[in-house]
Amino acid sequence: RFKAVVSTQSTGNIVDNYERRNDNNKRVIGTLMGRYDKGTVYVTESFAVPHQETEEEVSMDMEYAMRIGELQKKVNTSMYTVGWYSSGIIINEYSSLIHAFYKCQCPTPVHLTVDTQLKEQKMKINTHITSQIGVKNGTEGCIFTPVSHSIVGSEADQVSLKFFQGLRGTKKTPNLNDQEQIISSCDDMISQINIVMGHVKKVLSGEAPNDKELGRQLMEVVQSIPNLDGDTITNMLNSHMQDLLAVEYLTYLTRQQLAISARINQIL
C-alpha cells in the first residue's frame, strides 16, 4: 500500500514560504524532493515555485521548477522530484493541471496540502495521489485519493519542536542562555531515565508484563552509549570549552575590527 513519510524540514519550508508570499497570492505551491522505496515516498526537501493564480486561470514557472530541481539533484544525487505541495487544504480544478505537470517529472507524484491558516486550530497535513477515471477512448480525468502519511524529524528538529511546544500559551519567549538550555535538557533526560528505570523495576518484580520488543530497543539504546570514564568525559568537555572560548574571542576581535574600520571610514 502506498504511503508517504514527510520530514519536518519540508513542512517548515512550506510554512516559511507561505509567510513570505506576495500579498497577491492566496496560497503558495512548490516542488517536493525525496526518494521512492518499496511503495513509500520519503519527502525530505521542498522549495517554492513562482506562480500566479486567479479565478479564471493559473500559471506556474515550469522552467524554474525544473531548473531548481536539477540543481537539487546535483547537491544530492539520491534525491528526486516526488510531487508538489500547496498551502491550504482545498483541491480544485487547477490542482489537476499542476499535478499533470509533475506527473511528467515522476511516476507517482504525491500532492501534499498544509493548512497554514490553521482553520481547525491546528496545522492539518494531508497527502494525496491521483487515480484515473473516465471512459476509455472518451473523456478522462483524475481524482485525488488520500494516502496515509507520517511526519518524521531529526534529533535537532525534535529538540526545536519540543522547545516551541513548551511556549504554547505563553506570550513572551524566554531568553535562555546556553547553560540554562543544557540544564533544562539534562533535567528532561533524567526525568525520562527515571521513567524507564521505574518500568524496568516493575517488569523485574512482575508488576508489569514483559515486552521483548521494548527490551531490545532499550538494549540498543544502552549499547549505543560509549563506555567512557569520568576523567575522559571531563577532558572532552574541557577541550570543547577551550575551542568555544577561542571562537568567541575571535568573534569579539572581528567585531571590534569592523567597528574601528567603520569609524575610520566616517573620518575619511
Secondary structure, DSSP 8 states (H G I E B T S, - for coil): --EEEEEHHHHHHHHHHHHTS-TT-SS-EEEEEEEEETTEEEEEEEEE--EEE-SS-EEE-HHHHHHHHHHHHHH-TT-EEEEEEEESS---HHHHHHHHHHHTTSSS-EEEEE-TT-TTSS--EEEEEEEEEE-TTS-EEEEEEEEEEEEE--HHHHHHHHHHHHTTT-SS-----HHHHHHHHHHHHHHHHHHHHHHHHHHHHTSS---HHHHHHHHHHHHHS----HHHHHHHHHHHHHHHHHHHHHHHHHHHHHHHHHHHHHH-
